[in-house]
Amino acid sequence: MSDINKDVHEHELLGGRLCLDFANTVSWHDSSEKSQELLTSYERLVNWSLHANILNKRQALSLLEKAENQPAKAKEVLQQAIELRESIYHVFSLVSINEMPDDHDLSILNEALGHAYGRMQIVPSGTTFSLEFLNGEDTLDGMLPPIVKSAIDVLTSEKERSRVKKCEGDPCGWLFLDTSRNRSRRWCSMADCGNRAKAKRFYHNKK
């Protein structure tokens, strides 16, 4: 049976929201030449979902076992996940510059939304209620509904939507929620793109 891929767990979660971290599962997303796909297999999709705390280890191992018995379905779910990710990426890339998302991307998100809310139930707790997802290991696409809900939550919140930004480190393309007090965050990571930009400025100034 497949096990946990440690390299996936080295992928940084810098988006601040689950949907943005999912959109960032491509390195150098804005470059057609440099882009590097993280989700190259269903196994890696499951392992990233474990890394992002969508699944626990028991659920992840259960899905990997199911995928071994349903390889064609697992491949289909992977393609579905990548299509969803790209629509989320395109939607929030335009939102970050106050432009209206494309109808095609919204239709993909809307279709996923209908499926996601079909996998939720109202759960009472004392005098309050909450929406909870059904067991993530029941179906091979069980990691996708929480991602969709995260995207809808950010998209429908004026406060959060206005704080979505894209890293200025060309051609990084990673998305993040700017929670800084004065909304001054410019980079996905100061240690990565931020330092690279500083080094580039230093080089040009010295020149």
N, C-alpha and C positions, 0 to 999 in steps of 0.2 A: 504493500500500500504506500502511496506517496506520503511524504512527510513535509515538514515546514522548511521552506527555502529561506535561509538566513539572509541572503543578499537583498531580498525584497524588503526585509525589515531594516535595512540601512537607508532606505528611501525616506527622505525627510518630509514630515508633514508640517508645512509652513503656511497653509492657506487660511487657517483659523476657523474654517467650517468644513464639514465632511465633503460637501459637493465640490468645493474648490480644491481640496486635496485630491479628490478623484480626478478632477480636470487636469491636475498637475502630474498625472501618471505618464506623461511624455516629457522628457527632458528636451530643452531647446524647442519648445512647442511652436515658436514662430518661425522656425527655419525648416525649409523643405529638405535641405541638405544635411543639417546637423542633428535633426530630431532623432531621439532614441526612445523607442517604445518599451515601457516597463511590462505591460500586460501581453506578453508574447505567448501565453498559454493559459488555459483555464486554471491550472494549478497556481500560477502566479497571481491570477485574479483572486483566488481564494486566500492565498497567503497575504496579499495586500489588504484584503478585507479583515483578516485577523490582525494585521499590523495597525489598521485604522480603528480597531475595536468595534467593528460591525459584528464580527463573529468571535466566539471564544474558541479555544483549541479543540474542544470536543466537537463543536459544530463544523469547524474547518475540516477536521479529519473525516467526519461523516460525509461531507460534500465531496471530498477527494475520493473516497471509496465509491460513492454513487457515480462519480464521473468516470471511473475506471470501467464501470458496467454500462455506461451510456456515453461513449466517446463522441458520437455524432451530436447528441443533445448538448454536451458540454461545449463543443466547438461552436454550436449555434448560440449558446448563452454568451460565450466570449465575444462573438461578433456583435451581439445585441448590446453588451456592456460598452464596447468601444464606440458603437454608434451613439449610445446615450451620452458617453463621456464627451464626444466631439460636439454634440448639440449643446451640452452644458457649457463647454468651453467657448463656443461661438456666442451663445447667449450672453454670458457674463463678460466676455471681451468687449462686446458692444455696449452693455450696461455700464461698464467701467468708464466709457467715454460719452455717456448720456445719449446713446443712439438706440434706436428700436431694433430688437432682435429680428432675425429673418423668420418668416412664417413657417418655413420648413423645419427649422430647429425647434420652434415652439410646438409644432405638431408632434414631433418625436417626444418632446417632454410631456405634452398633454396625454399622449397614448400611454407613456410610462406611468403617468400620474394615476390614470384609471386603474391600472394593474396594481400599483402600490397600495392604494387605499382599499383595494379588495383583499389585501393581506394584513389589514389592521383590525383591531377590535378595541372596544371601550372596556376598560378595566377599572372597577371601583376600588377605592382605597379609603376606608373610613367614610368621610362625608364628601370626598373629592373623587374625580374621575380622570383617567388619562388614556391616551391612545397608545397602544403597544402593538408591535409587530408579532405576527405568528412566528413559530420557530423557524429560524433562518436555515436550518439544515433539512427542512422538509422538501424543498425543491432546489434545483441547481442554480436558479437565479435568485435565491433567497437573500443575497447581499445587496441587490439593487434597490428594493423599496426604501430603505433608510437613506440612500443617496438621493433618490428622487424627492423624498420629503424634505431633506436638507436644502435642496435647490429651490423648492417651492417656498420654504420658510424664508430664505434670503430674498428671493425675488419679490415676494409679497410684503416684505418689511421695508418701508421707505428708508428707515434709519440704516438698516444693514445694507440695502441695495446701494445707497449713496456712498458707502465705504468700501465697495469692491474696487480694487485697483489691479492693474497689470504691472508686473515688474518692469522697471525702466532699463534693465540690463539687456540690451539687444544682443541676440535674438532669444532671450530666455523665455518670455511669454507666460511665466507662471502667474497665477492669480492669487490674490490674498485679500483678506478683510483687514482694512487699516483701522486698528483700534487705538492708535496713538492719540494722545489728547488733542493735538492740533492738526491731526490728519496729515502728518508730514512724512509718513513712511513711503519710501520710493522703491525699495528693493524687496525681493522675496526673502533675502538673507543678507545682512550686512557683511557677514563673514565670507560670502560667496560673491554675488553680483555687486554688492556694495564696494567691497575691497577691489574688485576688478575694475570698477569705474574709477575709483580713487587712483589706482595705479596708472590707468590710461590717462587721466588728467595730469598726473605728475609727469608722465613721459612727454606729453605734448607741451606742458609748461617749460620743462627743461630744454626741450628742443627749440 
